């Protein structure tokens, strides 16, 4: 029983540490400050989405702000199938520049 409790505690600590990892947020902040090259996947945060795609806080009717078509892929970093689509999105970004 002690082994099971220890394992559960270890898993919970791991999940908490992973959830509060700021590395992904730092990468998004750095990407928002640099100039984005054509044909590159853009990882957006909330502010970038509101500024460049759609301001859902002010409007209920969908109105895309961009001037070119875009693929918007909503994913989670912890999701295996979501991570498996990342290479596909990168190849589509290069293909459609």
VEXBA-353786 format. One record per residue: residue number from 1; residue in three letters; x, y, z of N, C-alpha, C, O in turn. Coordinates in Angstrom, 1 decimal, always signed. Layout:
N
+-----+-----+--------+--------+--------+--------+--------+--------+--------+--------+--------+--------+--------+--------+
|   k |   r |    n_x |    n_y |    n_z |   ca_x |   ca_y |   ca_z |    c_x |    c_y |    c_z |    o_x |    o_y |    o_z |
+-----+-----+--------+--------+--------+--------+--------+--------+--------+--------+--------+--------+--------+--------+
| NUM | ala |      X |      Y |      Z |      X |      Y |      Z |      X |      Y |      Z |      X |      Y |      Z |
...
+-----+-----+--------+--------+--------+--------+--------+--------+--------+--------+--------+--------+--------+--------+
//
This chain:
97
+-----+-----+--------+--------+--------+--------+--------+--------+--------+--------+--------+--------+--------+--------+
|   k |   r |    n_x |    n_y |    n_z |   ca_x |   ca_y |   ca_z |    c_x |    c_y |    c_z |    o_x |    o_y |    o_z |
+-----+-----+--------+--------+--------+--------+--------+--------+--------+--------+--------+--------+--------+--------+
|   1 | unk |   +0.8 |   -1.2 |   +0.0 |   +0.0 |   +0.0 |   +0.0 |   +0.9 |   +1.3 |   +0.0 |   +0.5 |   +2.3 |   -0.6 |
|   2 | unk |   +2.0 |   +1.2 |   +0.7 |   +2.9 |   +2.4 |   +0.8 |   +3.5 |   +2.7 |   -0.6 |   +3.7 |   +3.8 |   -1.0 |
|   3 | unk |   +3.8 |   +1.6 |   -1.4 |   +4.3 |   +1.8 |   -2.7 |   +3.3 |   +2.4 |   -3.6 |   +3.7 |   +3.3 |   -4.4 |
|   4 | unk |   +2.1 |   +2.1 |   -3.5 |   +1.0 |   +2.6 |   -4.4 |   +0.9 |   +4.1 |   -4.0 |   +0.8 |   +5.0 |   -4.9 |
|   5 | unk |   +0.8 |   +4.5 |   -2.7 |   +0.7 |   +5.9 |   -2.3 |   +1.9 |   +6.7 |   -2.8 |   +1.8 |   +7.8 |   -3.2 |
|   6 | unk |   +3.1 |   +6.1 |   -2.7 |   +4.3 |   +6.8 |   -3.1 |   +4.2 |   +7.0 |   -4.6 |   +4.6 |   +8.1 |   -5.1 |
|   7 | unk |   +3.8 |   +6.0 |   -5.4 |   +3.7 |   +6.2 |   -6.8 |   +2.7 |   +7.2 |   -7.2 |   +3.0 |   +8.0 |   -8.1 |
|   8 | unk |   +1.5 |   +7.3 |   -6.5 |   +0.5 |   +8.3 |   -6.8 |   +1.1 |   +9.7 |   -6.5 |   +0.9 |  +10.6 |   -7.3 |
|   9 | unk |   +1.7 |   +9.8 |   -5.4 |   +2.3 |  +11.1 |   -5.0 |   +3.4 |  +11.5 |   -6.0 |   +3.4 |  +12.7 |   -6.4 |
|  10 | unk |   +4.2 |  +10.6 |   -6.5 |   +5.2 |  +10.9 |   -7.5 |   +4.6 |  +11.4 |   -8.8 |   +5.1 |  +12.4 |   -9.4 |
|  11 | unk |   +3.6 |  +10.7 |   -9.2 |   +2.9 |  +11.1 |  -10.5 |   +2.2 |  +12.5 |  -10.3 |   +2.3 |  +13.3 |  -11.2 |
|  12 | unk |   +1.6 |  +12.7 |   -9.2 |   +0.9 |  +14.0 |   -9.0 |   +2.0 |  +15.1 |   -9.0 |   +1.7 |  +16.2 |   -9.6 |
|  13 | unk |   +3.1 |  +14.9 |   -8.4 |   +4.1 |  +16.0 |   -8.3 |   +4.7 |  +16.2 |   -9.7 |   +4.9 |  +17.4 |  -10.1 |
|  14 | unk |   +4.8 |  +15.1 |  -10.5 |   +5.3 |  +15.3 |  -11.9 |   +4.3 |  +16.1 |  -12.7 |   +4.7 |  +16.9 |  -13.5 |
|  15 | unk |   +3.0 |  +15.8 |  -12.6 |   +2.0 |  +16.5 |  -13.3 |   +2.0 |  +18.0 |  -12.9 |   +1.9 |  +18.9 |  -13.8 |
|  16 | unk |   +2.1 |  +18.3 |  -11.7 |   +2.1 |  +19.7 |  -11.2 |   +3.3 |  +20.4 |  -11.7 |   +3.2 |  +21.6 |  -12.2 |
|  17 | unk |   +4.5 |  +19.8 |  -11.7 |   +5.7 |  +20.4 |  -12.2 |   +5.6 |  +20.7 |  -13.7 |   +5.9 |  +21.8 |  -14.1 |
|  18 | unk |   +5.1 |  +19.8 |  -14.4 |   +4.9 |  +19.9 |  -15.9 |   +3.9 |  +21.0 |  -16.2 |   +4.1 |  +21.8 |  -17.1 |
|  19 | unk |   +2.8 |  +21.1 |  -15.4 |   +1.8 |  +22.1 |  -15.6 |   +2.3 |  +23.5 |  -15.4 |   +1.8 |  +24.4 |  -16.1 |
|  20 | unk |   +3.2 |  +23.7 |  -14.5 |   +3.7 |  +25.0 |  -14.2 |   +5.0 |  +25.4 |  -14.8 |   +5.6 |  +26.3 |  -14.5 |
|  21 | unk |   +5.4 |  +24.6 |  -15.8 |   +6.6 |  +24.8 |  -16.5 |   +6.4 |  +26.0 |  -17.4 |   +5.5 |  +26.0 |  -18.3 |
|  22 | unk |   +7.3 |  +27.0 |  -17.3 |   +7.1 |  +28.3 |  -18.0 |   +7.9 |  +28.3 |  -19.4 |   +7.8 |  +29.3 |  -20.1 |
|  23 | unk |   +8.5 |  +27.2 |  -19.7 |   +9.3 |  +27.1 |  -20.9 |   +8.5 |  +27.4 |  -22.2 |   +8.9 |  +28.2 |  -23.0 |
|  24 | unk |   +7.3 |  +26.8 |  -22.3 |   +6.5 |  +27.0 |  -23.5 |   +6.0 |  +28.5 |  -23.6 |   +6.0 |  +29.1 |  -24.6 |
|  25 | unk |   +5.7 |  +29.1 |  -22.4 |   +5.2 |  +30.4 |  -22.4 |   +6.3 |  +31.4 |  -22.8 |   +6.1 |  +32.3 |  -23.6 |
|  26 | unk |   +7.6 |  +31.1 |  -22.4 |   +8.7 |  +31.9 |  -22.8 |   +8.9 |  +31.9 |  -24.3 |   +9.2 |  +32.9 |  -24.9 |
|  27 | unk |   +8.8 |  +30.7 |  -24.8 |   +9.0 |  +30.5 |  -26.3 |   +8.0 |  +31.3 |  -27.1 |   +8.3 |  +31.9 |  -28.1 |
|  28 | unk |   +6.7 |  +31.3 |  -26.6 |   +5.7 |  +32.0 |  -27.3 |   +6.0 |  +33.5 |  -27.2 |   +5.8 |  +34.2 |  -28.2 |
|  29 | unk |   +6.4 |  +34.0 |  -26.0 |   +6.7 |  +35.4 |  -25.9 |   +7.8 |  +35.8 |  -26.8 |   +7.8 |  +36.9 |  -27.4 |
|  30 | unk |   +8.9 |  +35.0 |  -26.9 |  +10.0 |  +35.3 |  -27.8 |   +9.5 |  +35.3 |  -29.2 |  +10.0 |  +36.1 |  -30.0 |
|  31 | unk |   +8.7 |  +34.4 |  -29.6 |   +8.2 |  +34.3 |  -31.0 |   +7.3 |  +35.5 |  -31.3 |   +7.4 |  +36.0 |  -32.4 |
|  32 | unk |   +6.6 |  +36.0 |  -30.4 |   +5.7 |  +37.2 |  -30.6 |   +6.5 |  +38.4 |  -30.8 |   +6.1 |  +39.3 |  -31.5 |
|  33 | unk |   +7.7 |  +38.5 |  -30.3 |   +8.6 |  +39.7 |  -30.5 |   +9.4 |  +39.6 |  -31.7 |   +9.8 |  +40.6 |  -32.2 |
|  34 | unk |   +9.7 |  +38.4 |  -32.2 |  +10.5 |  +38.3 |  -33.4 |   +9.7 |  +38.4 |  -34.7 |   +8.5 |  +38.2 |  -34.6 |
|  35 | unk |  +10.3 |  +38.7 |  -35.8 |   +9.6 |  +38.8 |  -37.1 |   +9.3 |  +37.4 |  -37.6 |  +10.2 |  +36.6 |  -37.6 |
|  36 | unk |   +8.1 |  +37.1 |  -38.0 |   +7.7 |  +35.8 |  -38.4 |   +8.0 |  +35.7 |  -39.9 |   +7.6 |  +36.5 |  -40.7 |
|  37 | unk |   +8.7 |  +34.6 |  -40.3 |   +9.0 |  +34.3 |  -41.7 |   +7.8 |  +33.7 |  -42.4 |   +7.0 |  +33.0 |  -41.7 |
|  38 | unk |   +7.7 |  +33.9 |  -43.6 |   +6.6 |  +33.2 |  -44.4 |   +6.8 |  +31.7 |  -44.4 |   +8.0 |  +31.3 |  -44.5 |
|  39 | unk |   +5.8 |  +31.0 |  -44.3 |   +5.9 |  +29.5 |  -44.3 |   +6.3 |  +28.9 |  -43.0 |   +6.8 |  +27.8 |  -43.0 |
|  40 | unk |   +6.1 |  +29.6 |  -41.9 |   +6.5 |  +29.1 |  -40.6 |   +5.3 |  +28.9 |  -39.7 |   +4.4 |  +29.7 |  -39.8 |
|  41 | unk |   +5.3 |  +27.9 |  -38.9 |   +4.3 |  +27.7 |  -38.0 |   +4.4 |  +28.7 |  -36.8 |   +5.5 |  +28.9 |  -36.3 |
|  42 | unk |   +3.3 |  +29.3 |  -36.5 |   +3.3 |  +30.4 |  -35.4 |   +2.6 |  +29.8 |  -34.2 |   +1.4 |  +29.4 |  -34.3 |
|  43 | unk |   +3.2 |  +29.8 |  -33.1 |   +2.6 |  +29.4 |  -31.8 |   +2.1 |  +30.7 |  -31.2 |   +2.9 |  +31.6 |  -30.9 |
|  44 | unk |   +0.8 |  +30.8 |  -31.0 |   +0.2 |  +32.0 |  -30.6 |   -0.2 |  +31.9 |  -29.1 |   -0.6 |  +30.9 |  -28.6 |
|  45 | unk |   -0.2 |  +33.1 |  -28.4 |   -0.8 |  +33.2 |  -27.1 |   -2.2 |  +33.9 |  -27.3 |   -2.5 |  +34.3 |  -28.4 |
|  46 | unk |   -2.9 |  +34.2 |  -26.2 |   -4.2 |  +34.8 |  -26.3 |   -4.1 |  +36.2 |  -26.9 |   -4.9 |  +36.5 |  -27.7 |
|  47 | unk |   -3.2 |  +37.0 |  -26.5 |   -3.0 |  +38.3 |  -27.0 |   -2.8 |  +38.4 |  -28.5 |   -3.4 |  +39.2 |  -29.2 |
|  48 | unk |   -1.9 |  +37.5 |  -29.0 |   -1.7 |  +37.4 |  -30.4 |   -2.9 |  +37.0 |  -31.2 |   -3.2 |  +37.5 |  -32.2 |
|  49 | unk |   -3.7 |  +36.0 |  -30.6 |   -4.9 |  +35.5 |  -31.3 |   -5.9 |  +36.6 |  -31.4 |   -6.5 |  +36.8 |  -32.5 |
|  50 | unk |   -6.1 |  +37.4 |  -30.3 |   -7.1 |  +38.5 |  -30.3 |   -6.6 |  +39.6 |  -31.3 |   -7.5 |  +40.1 |  -32.0 |
|  51 | unk |   -5.3 |  +39.9 |  -31.4 |   -4.8 |  +40.9 |  -32.2 |   -4.8 |  +40.6 |  -33.7 |   -5.2 |  +41.4 |  -34.5 |
|  52 | unk |   -4.5 |  +39.3 |  -34.0 |   -4.2 |  +38.9 |  -35.4 |   -5.3 |  +38.1 |  -36.0 |   -5.5 |  +38.0 |  -37.3 |
|  53 | unk |   -6.2 |  +37.4 |  -35.2 |   -7.1 |  +36.5 |  -35.8 |   -8.6 |  +36.9 |  -35.5 |   -9.3 |  +37.2 |  -36.5 |
|  54 | unk |   -9.0 |  +36.9 |  -34.3 |  -10.4 |  +37.3 |  -33.9 |  -10.5 |  +37.8 |  -32.5 |   -9.9 |  +37.1 |  -31.6 |
|  55 | unk |  -11.1 |  +38.9 |  -32.3 |  -11.3 |  +39.4 |  -30.9 |  -12.6 |  +38.9 |  -30.4 |  -13.6 |  +39.5 |  -30.5 |
|  56 | unk |  -12.5 |  +37.7 |  -29.8 |  -13.7 |  +37.1 |  -29.2 |  -14.2 |  +37.7 |  -28.0 |  -15.4 |  +37.4 |  -27.5 |
|  57 | unk |  -13.5 |  +38.6 |  -27.4 |  -13.9 |  +39.3 |  -26.2 |  -14.9 |  +40.5 |  -26.5 |  -15.7 |  +40.8 |  -25.6 |
|  58 | unk |  -14.7 |  +41.0 |  -27.7 |  -15.6 |  +42.2 |  -28.0 |  -16.7 |  +41.8 |  -29.0 |  -17.7 |  +42.5 |  -29.0 |
|  59 | unk |  -16.6 |  +40.7 |  -29.7 |  -17.6 |  +40.4 |  -30.7 |  -18.0 |  +39.0 |  -30.6 |  -17.2 |  +38.1 |  -30.3 |
|  60 | unk |  -19.3 |  +38.7 |  -30.8 |  -19.8 |  +37.3 |  -30.8 |  -19.8 |  +36.8 |  -32.2 |  -19.9 |  +35.5 |  -32.4 |
|  61 | unk |  -19.9 |  +37.6 |  -33.2 |  -19.9 |  +37.2 |  -34.6 |  -18.5 |  +37.0 |  -35.1 |  -17.7 |  +37.9 |  -35.0 |
|  62 | unk |  -18.2 |  +35.8 |  -35.8 |  -16.9 |  +35.5 |  -36.2 |  -16.5 |  +36.4 |  -37.4 |  -17.2 |  +36.6 |  -38.4 |
|  63 | unk |  -15.4 |  +37.1 |  -37.2 |  -14.8 |  +37.9 |  -38.3 |  -13.3 |  +37.8 |  -38.2 |  -12.6 |  +38.3 |  -37.3 |
|  64 | unk |  -12.8 |  +37.1 |  -39.2 |  -11.3 |  +36.8 |  -39.3 |  -10.6 |  +38.1 |  -39.7 |  -11.0 |  +38.8 |  -40.7 |
|  65 | unk |   -9.6 |  +38.5 |  -39.0 |   -8.9 |  +39.7 |  -39.2 |   -7.8 |  +39.6 |  -40.3 |   -7.3 |  +40.7 |  -40.8 |
|  66 | unk |   -7.4 |  +38.4 |  -40.6 |   -6.3 |  +38.2 |  -41.6 |   -6.7 |  +38.5 |  -43.0 |   -7.9 |  +38.6 |  -43.3 |
|  67 | unk |   -5.7 |  +38.7 |  -43.8 |   -5.9 |  +39.0 |  -45.2 |   -5.6 |  +37.8 |  -46.1 |   -5.9 |  +37.8 |  -47.3 |
|  68 | unk |   -5.0 |  +36.7 |  -45.5 |   -4.8 |  +35.5 |  -46.2 |   -5.4 |  +34.3 |  -45.4 |   -5.6 |  +34.4 |  -44.2 |
|  69 | unk |   -5.7 |  +33.2 |  -46.1 |   -6.3 |  +32.1 |  -45.4 |   -5.3 |  +31.5 |  -44.4 |   -4.1 |  +31.6 |  -44.6 |
|  70 | unk |   -5.8 |  +31.0 |  -43.3 |   -5.0 |  +30.4 |  -42.3 |   -5.6 |  +29.1 |  -41.7 |   -6.8 |  +29.0 |  -41.7 |
|  71 | unk |   -4.7 |  +28.2 |  -41.3 |   -5.1 |  +27.0 |  -40.6 |   -4.9 |  +27.3 |  -39.1 |   -3.8 |  +27.6 |  -38.7 |
|  72 | unk |   -6.0 |  +27.2 |  -38.3 |   -5.9 |  +27.5 |  -36.9 |   -6.0 |  +26.1 |  -36.2 |   -7.1 |  +25.5 |  -36.2 |
|  73 | unk |   -5.0 |  +25.6 |  -35.6 |   -4.9 |  +24.3 |  -34.9 |   -4.9 |  +24.5 |  -33.4 |   -3.8 |  +25.0 |  -32.9 |
|  74 | unk |   -6.0 |  +24.2 |  -32.8 |   -6.0 |  +24.3 |  -31.3 |   -5.5 |  +23.0 |  -30.7 |   -6.2 |  +22.0 |  -31.0 |
|  75 | unk |   -4.5 |  +23.0 |  -29.9 |   -3.9 |  +21.8 |  -29.4 |   -3.4 |  +22.0 |  -28.0 |   -3.4 |  +23.1 |  -27.5 |
|  76 | unk |   -3.1 |  +20.9 |  -27.4 |   -2.5 |  +20.9 |  -26.0 |   -1.1 |  +20.2 |  -26.1 |   -1.0 |  +19.2 |  -26.7 |
|  77 | unk |   -0.2 |  +20.9 |  -25.4 |   +1.2 |  +20.3 |  -25.4 |   +1.3 |  +18.9 |  -24.8 |   +2.1 |  +18.1 |  -25.2 |
|  78 | unk |   +0.4 |  +18.6 |  -23.9 |   +0.4 |  +17.3 |  -23.2 |   -0.3 |  +16.2 |  -24.0 |   -0.3 |  +15.1 |  -23.6 |
|  79 | unk |   -1.0 |  +16.6 |  -25.1 |   -1.8 |  +15.6 |  -25.8 |   -0.9 |  +14.9 |  -26.9 |   -0.4 |  +15.6 |  -27.8 |
|  80 | unk |   -0.8 |  +13.6 |  -26.8 |   +0.0 |  +12.8 |  -27.8 |   -0.5 |  +13.0 |  -29.2 |   +0.3 |  +13.3 |  -30.1 |
|  81 | unk |   -1.8 |  +12.8 |  -29.5 |   -2.3 |  +12.9 |  -30.9 |   -2.1 |  +14.4 |  -31.4 |   -1.8 |  +14.6 |  -32.6 |
|  82 | unk |   -2.2 |  +15.3 |  -30.5 |   -2.0 |  +16.7 |  -30.9 |   -0.5 |  +16.9 |  -31.4 |   -0.2 |  +17.6 |  -32.4 |
|  83 | unk |   +0.4 |  +16.4 |  -30.6 |   +1.8 |  +16.5 |  -30.9 |   +2.2 |  +15.7 |  -32.2 |   +3.1 |  +16.1 |  -32.9 |
|  84 | unk |   +1.4 |  +14.7 |  -32.5 |   +1.7 |  +13.9 |  -33.7 |   +1.4 |  +14.7 |  -35.0 |   +1.9 |  +14.4 |  -36.0 |
|  85 | unk |   +0.4 |  +15.7 |  -34.8 |   +0.1 |  +16.5 |  -36.0 |   +1.1 |  +17.6 |  -36.3 |   +1.0 |  +18.3 |  -37.3 |
|  86 | unk |   +2.0 |  +17.9 |  -35.3 |   +2.9 |  +19.0 |  -35.5 |   +3.7 |  +19.0 |  -36.8 |   +3.8 |  +20.0 |  -37.5 |
|  87 | unk |   +4.3 |  +17.8 |  -37.1 |   +5.1 |  +17.8 |  -38.4 |   +4.2 |  +18.0 |  -39.6 |   +4.6 |  +18.6 |  -40.6 |
|  88 | unk |   +2.9 |  +17.6 |  -39.5 |   +2.0 |  +17.8 |  -40.7 |   +1.8 |  +19.3 |  -40.8 |   +1.8 |  +19.8 |  -41.9 |
|  89 | unk |   +1.5 |  +20.0 |  -39.7 |   +1.3 |  +21.4 |  -39.8 |   +2.5 |  +22.1 |  -40.3 |   +2.4 |  +23.1 |  -41.1 |
|  90 | unk |   +3.7 |  +21.7 |  -39.9 |   +4.9 |  +22.4 |  -40.4 |   +5.1 |  +22.2 |  -41.9 |   +5.5 |  +23.1 |  -42.6 |
|  91 | unk |   +4.8 |  +20.9 |  -42.4 |   +4.9 |  +20.7 |  -43.8 |   +3.9 |  +21.5 |  -44.6 |   +4.1 |  +22.0 |  -45.7 |
|  92 | unk |   +2.6 |  +21.6 |  -44.1 |   +1.6 |  +22.4 |  -44.7 |   +2.0 |  +23.9 |  -44.7 |   +1.8 |  +24.6 |  -45.7 |
|  93 | unk |   +2.6 |  +24.4 |  -43.7 |   +3.1 |  +25.8 |  -43.6 |   +4.1 |  +26.0 |  -44.7 |   +4.1 |  +27.1 |  -45.4 |
|  94 | unk |   +5.0 |  +25.1 |  -44.9 |   +6.1 |  +25.3 |  -45.9 |   +5.4 |  +25.2 |  -47.3 |   +5.8 |  +25.9 |  -48.2 |
|  95 | unk |   +4.5 |  +24.2 |  -47.5 |   +3.9 |  +23.9 |  -48.8 |   +3.1 |  +25.1 |  -49.3 |   +3.2 |  +25.5 |  -50.4 |
|  96 | unk |   +2.3 |  +25.7 |  -48.4 |   +1.5 |  +26.8 |  -48.8 |   +2.0 |  +28.2 |  -48.4 |   +1.4 |  +29.2 |  -48.7 |
|  97 | unk |   +3.2 |  +28.3 |  -47.9 |   +4.0 |  +29.5 |  -47.7 |   +3.1 |  +30.7 |  -47.4 |   +3.6 |  +31.8 |  -47.1 |
+-----+-----+--------+--------+--------+--------+--------+--------+--------+--------+--------+--------+--------+--------+
//
